[in-house]
Amino acid sequence: MKEFVVIHDYLVSEAVVGDWDGEEELVAERINEIYHALYDMAEDDIAPEELIAILALVWDTWIPQEALPELDMEDIYDWCRHVMTNRDQYIQQ
């Protein structure tokens, strides 16, 4: 059911991430990497509502984090695995 959620609807550009002292493009890239990682980790048969709720966590969790530009792929995958493993704690169904 994952195919019913269009990941491109969530991706952001540097124009929407706010002021990051010249690192707006990098911040947008990191946010988009997080969206893609979560989407890729989601099971093919995940309920669309559940995947939407998981993807909604990204912006609220990461945009206020000053460390966002310094995240590497290992950090991103670790966080995404944590969310997917513990998603019942993060989303209300």
DOMI-313857 format. One record per atom (N, C-alpha, C): x, y, z; residue number from 1. Coordinates in steps of 0.02 Angstrom, whole numbers. Each point is the difference from the previous one (the first is absolute). Example, Ala and Ser with C-alpha at 12.3 -4.5 7.8 and 13.67 -1.06 7.14 Angstrom:
<recs>
+--------+--------+--------+-----+
!      u !      v !      w !   k !
+--------+--------+--------+-----+
!    660 !   -284 !    390 !   1 !
!    -45 !     59 !      0 !   1 !
!     45 !     60 !      0 !   1 !
!    -18 !     53 !    -36 !   2 !
!     42 !     59 !      3 !   2 !
!    -39 !     55 !     37 !   2 !
+--------+--------+--------+-----+
</recs>
This chain:
<recs>
+--------+--------+--------+-----+
!      u !      v !      w !   k !
+--------+--------+--------+-----+
!     41 !    -60 !      0 !   1 !
!    -41 !     60 !      0 !   1 !
!     43 !     63 !      0 !   1 !
!     65 !    -10 !      9 !   2 !
!     47 !     55 !      1 !   2 !
!     -5 !     42 !    -64 !   2 !
!    -16 !    -33 !    -56 !   3 !
!     -3 !     35 !    -64 !   3 !
!    -54 !     54 !     -3 !   3 !
!    -46 !      0 !     48 !   4 !
!    -52 !     52 !      2 !   4 !
!     25 !     65 !     30 !   4 !
!     59 !     -1 !     29 !   5 !
!     31 !     60 !     28 !   5 !
!     54 !     22 !    -48 !   5 !
!     -6 !     60 !    -26 !   6 !
!     48 !     27 !    -48 !   6 !
!     54 !     38 !     37 !   6 !
!     59 !    -28 !      2 !   7 !
!     55 !     30 !     38 !   7 !
!     16 !     71 !    -25 !   7 !
!     -8 !     12 !    -63 !   8 !
!     16 !     66 !    -28 !   8 !
!    -44 !     55 !     28 !   8 !
!    -56 !    -18 !     29 !   9 !
!    -44 !     50 !     32 !   9 !
!     31 !     27 !     64 !   9 !
!     49 !    -35 !     27 !  10 !
!     31 !     20 !     63 !  10 !
!     67 !     35 !     -7 !  10 !
!     32 !    -10 !    -56 !  11 !
!     67 !     28 !     -9 !  11 !
!     -1 !     76 !      0 !  11 !
!     54 !     29 !     26 !  12 !
!      4 !     72 !      9 !  12 !
!     57 !     29 !    -40 !  12 !
!     -4 !     65 !    -12 !  13 !
!     54 !     36 !    -33 !  13 !
!     32 !     47 !     50 !  13 !
!     56 !     29 !    -19 !  14 !
!     34 !     46 !     45 !  14 !
!    -43 !     62 !     15 !  14 !
!    -48 !     14 !    -43 !  15 !
!    -42 !     59 !      9 !  15 !
!    -47 !     -6 !     60 !  15 !
!    -14 !    -62 !     22 !  16 !
!    -49 !     -8 !     54 !  16 !
!     30 !    -18 !     68 !  16 !
!     66 !    -12 !      4 !  17 !
!     29 !    -22 !     63 !  17 !
!     17 !     57 !     47 !  17 !
!     -4 !     61 !    -23 !  18 !
!     15 !     56 !     44 !  18 !
!     73 !     20 !     -5 !  18 !
!     22 !     42 !     45 !  19 !
!     68 !     27 !      0 !  19 !
!     47 !    -47 !     37 !  19 !
!     50 !    -25 !    -36 !  20 !
!     50 !    -45 !     28 !  20 !
!     70 !     26 !    -14 !  20 !
!      7 !     66 !      0 !  21 !
!     66 !     31 !    -10 !  21 !
!     37 !    -26 !    -61 !  21 !
!    -34 !     -3 !    -55 !  22 !
!     31 !    -22 !    -62 !  22 !
!      0 !    -75 !    -12 !  22 !
!    -26 !    -38 !     47 !  23 !
!     -2 !    -73 !     -7 !  23 !
!    -69 !    -26 !    -17 !  23 !
!    -42 !     42 !    -28 !  24 !
!    -69 !    -19 !    -15 !  24 !
!     -3 !    -59 !    -48 !  24 !
!     43 !     -1 !    -50 !  25 !
!     -1 !    -55 !    -48 !  25 !
!     18 !    -66 !     34 !  25 !
!     50 !      1 !     43 !  26 !
!     20 !    -59 !     37 !  26 !
!    -54 !    -24 !     48 !  26 !
!    -33 !     47 !     33 !  27 !
!    -54 !    -17 !     46 !  27 !
!    -58 !    -33 !    -38 !  27 !
!    -18 !     28 !    -58 !  28 !
!    -53 !    -30 !    -41 !  28 !
!     20 !    -70 !    -22 !  28 !
!     63 !     -8 !    -18 !  29 !
!     24 !    -66 !    -20 !  29 !
!     -6 !    -50 !     58 !  29 !
!     19 !     20 !     60 !  30 !
!     -4 !    -45 !     58 !  30 !
!    -72 !    -19 !     15 !  30 !
!    -44 !     49 !      0 !  31 !
!    -71 !    -14 !     13 !  31 !
!    -26 !    -50 !    -52 !  31 !
!     16 !     11 !    -63 !  32 !
!    -23 !    -44 !    -53 !  32 !
!     30 !    -70 !      7 !  32 !
!     62 !     -5 !     22 !  33 !
!     31 !    -65 !     12 !  33 !
!    -37 !    -37 !     55 !  33 !
!    -22 !     36 !     51 !  34 !
!    -38 !    -32 !     54 !  34 !
!    -67 !    -25 !    -26 !  34 !
!    -35 !     42 !    -38 !  35 !
!    -63 !    -23 !    -30 !  35 !
!     10 !    -63 !    -41 !  35 !
!     50 !      0 !    -44 !  36 !
!     13 !    -58 !    -42 !  36 !
!     18 !    -62 !     40 !  36 !
!     40 !      8 !     52 !  37 !
!     20 !    -57 !     41 !  37 !
!    -61 !    -31 !     34 !  37 !
!    -42 !     41 !     29 !  38 !
!    -60 !    -26 !     33 !  38 !
!    -45 !    -35 !    -50 !  38 !
!     -9 !     30 !    -57 !  39 !
!    -43 !    -30 !    -51 !  39 !
!     28 !    -67 !    -22 !  39 !
!     65 !     -2 !    -12 !  40 !
!     32 !    -63 !    -22 !  40 !
!     -4 !    -54 !     53 !  40 !
!      4 !     19 !     64 !  41 !
!     -2 !    -49 !     54 !  41 !
!    -71 !    -26 !     14 !  41 !
!    -50 !     37 !    -20 !  42 !
!    -69 !    -20 !     12 !  42 !
!    -16 !    -63 !    -40 !  42 !
!    -37 !    -44 !     31 !  43 !
!    -21 !    -61 !    -34 !  43 !
!    -45 !     18 !    -59 !  43 !
!     -1 !    -42 !    -51 !  44 !
!    -42 !     13 !    -58 !  44 !
!    -74 !      1 !     17 !  44 !
!    -19 !    -37 !     52 !  45 !
!    -70 !     -6 !     18 !  45 !
!    -20 !     46 !     58 !  45 !
!     42 !     49 !     17 !  46 !
!    -16 !     46 !     54 !  46 !
!    -63 !     39 !    -18 !  46 !
!    -42 !     12 !     50 !  47 !
!    -60 !     40 !    -12 !  47 !
!     20 !     71 !    -19 !  47 !
!    -29 !     28 !    -52 !  48 !
!     18 !     68 !    -21 !  48 !
!     -4 !     50 !     57 !  48 !
!    -51 !     -6 !     43 !  49 !
!     -8 !     48 !     55 !  49 !
!     59 !     -4 !     49 !  49 !
!     25 !    -61 !     10 !  50 !
!     56 !     -9 !     44 !  50 !
!     64 !     31 !    -30 !  50 !
!     11 !    -12 !    -63 !  51 !
!     59 !     29 !    -33 !  51 !
!     -4 !     76 !     -1 !  51 !
!    -58 !     27 !    -13 !  52 !
!     -9 !     73 !      1 !  52 !
!     16 !     27 !     69 !  52 !
!    -22 !    -33 !     52 !  53 !
!     14 !     22 !     69 !  53 !
!     75 !     -3 !     14 !  53 !
!     33 !    -51 !    -24 !  54 !
!     72 !     -6 !     11 !  54 !
!     37 !     55 !    -37 !  54 !
!    -19 !     12 !    -62 !  55 !
!     33 !     53 !    -39 !  55 !
!    -12 !     69 !     30 !  55 !
!    -58 !      9 !     32 !  56 !
!    -15 !     64 !     31 !  56 !
!     47 !     15 !     58 !  56 !
!     31 !    -50 !     28 !  57 !
!     47 !     10 !     56 !  57 !
!     63 !     37 !    -22 !  57 !
!     19 !     -7 !    -62 !  58 !
!     65 !     24 !    -24 !  58 !
!      6 !     76 !      9 !  58 !
!    -45 !     37 !    -26 !  59 !
!      6 !     73 !      2 !  59 !
!      1 !     25 !     73 !  59 !
!    -49 !    -21 !     39 !  60 !
!     -4 !     24 !     69 !  60 !
!     60 !    -21 !     43 !  60 !
!     27 !    -57 !    -15 !  61 !
!     57 !    -25 !     39 !  61 !
!     65 !     33 !    -20 !  61 !
!     11 !      8 !    -65 !  62 !
!     67 !     19 !    -23 !  62 !
!     10 !     73 !    -17 !  62 !
!    -51 !     36 !    -23 !  63 !
!     13 !     69 !    -21 !  63 !
!     25 !     44 !     57 !  63 !
!    -19 !    -11 !     63 !  64 !
!     28 !     42 !     53 !  64 !
!     69 !    -22 !     25 !  64 !
!     26 !    -55 !    -27 !  65 !
!     63 !    -28 !     25 !  65 !
!     60 !     34 !    -33 !  65 !
!     41 !     34 !     40 !  66 !
!     59 !     34 !    -27 !  66 !
!     50 !    -49 !    -31 !  66 !
!     -1 !    -62 !     22 !  67 !
!     47 !    -50 !    -26 !  67 !
!    -20 !    -27 !    -68 !  67 !
!    -56 !     19 !    -26 !  68 !
!    -26 !    -27 !    -63 !  68 !
!     51 !      1 !    -57 !  68 !
!     35 !     56 !    -12 !  69 !
!     48 !      0 !    -55 !  69 !
!     57 !    -50 !      8 !  69 !
!     16 !    -18 !     62 !  70 !
!     57 !    -45 !     12 !  70 !
!    -19 !    -74 !     -1 !  70 !
!    -64 !    -15 !     -7 !  71 !
!    -20 !    -71 !     -1 !  71 !
!     33 !    -37 !    -57 !  71 !
!     22 !    -60 !     14 !  72 !
!     24 !    -43 !    -55 !  72 !
!    -51 !    -56 !    -10 !  72 !
!     11 !    -40 !    -50 !  73 !
!    -49 !    -52 !    -17 !  73 !
!     -8 !    -51 !     56 !  73 !
!     52 !    -13 !     37 !  74 !
!     -6 !    -46 !     56 !  74 !
!    -47 !     28 !     53 !  74 !
!      7 !     65 !     15 !  75 !
!    -45 !     33 !     48 !  75 !
!    -72 !     -4 !    -24 !  75 !
!     -9 !     13 !    -64 !  76 !
!    -67 !      0 !    -29 !  76 !
!    -31 !    -70 !      4 !  76 !
!     38 !    -50 !    -20 !  77 !
!    -26 !    -69 !      2 !  77 !
!    -13 !    -23 !     71 !  77 !
!     44 !     19 !     46 !  78 !
!    -12 !    -19 !     70 !  78 !
!    -65 !     29 !     26 !  78 !
!    -13 !     64 !    -13 !  79 !
!    -61 !     31 !     23 !  79 !
!    -61 !    -32 !    -34 !  79 !
!      5 !    -11 !    -65 !  80 !
!    -56 !    -29 !    -37 !  80 !
!    -15 !    -71 !     24 !  80 !
!     52 !    -39 !     11 !  81 !
!    -11 !    -68 !     27 !  81 !
!    -34 !      3 !     68 !  81 !
!     23 !     47 !     41 !  82 !
!    -31 !      8 !     66 !  82 !
!    -74 !     17 !     -6 !  82 !
!    -16 !     46 !    -44 !  83 !
!    -70 !     20 !     -9 !  83 !
!    -41 !    -59 !    -26 !  83 !
!     26 !    -35 !    -49 !  84 !
!    -38 !    -56 !    -29 !  84 !
!     -9 !    -56 !     51 !  84 !
!     50 !    -13 !     40 !  85 !
!     -4 !    -52 !     50 !  85 !
!    -47 !     18 !     57 !  85 !
!     -2 !     64 !     18 !  86 !
!    -40 !     23 !     56 !  86 !
!    -58 !     45 !    -21 !  86 !
!    -24 !    -10 !    -59 !  87 !
!    -51 !     46 !    -28 !  87 !
!    -63 !      6 !     41 !  87 !
!    -17 !    -52 !     38 !  88 !
!    -59 !      4 !     42 !  88 !
!      6 !     56 !     52 !  88 !
!     61 !     15 !     20 !  89 !
!     11 !     54 !     48 !  89 !
!     -7 !     69 !    -32 !  89 !
!      8 !      3 !    -65 !  90 !
!      1 !     65 !    -35 !  90 !
!    -65 !     18 !    -35 !  90 !
!    -38 !    -49 !    -18 !  91 !
!    -62 !     16 !    -37 !  91 !
!    -61 !    -26 !     37 !  91 !
!    -53 !     36 !     -9 !  92 !
!    -64 !    -21 !     30 !  92 !
!    -44 !    -25 !    -57 !  92 !
!    -25 !    -59 !     10 !  93 !
!    -42 !    -29 !    -53 !  93 !
!    -72 !      1 !     20 !  93 !
+--------+--------+--------+-----+
</recs>
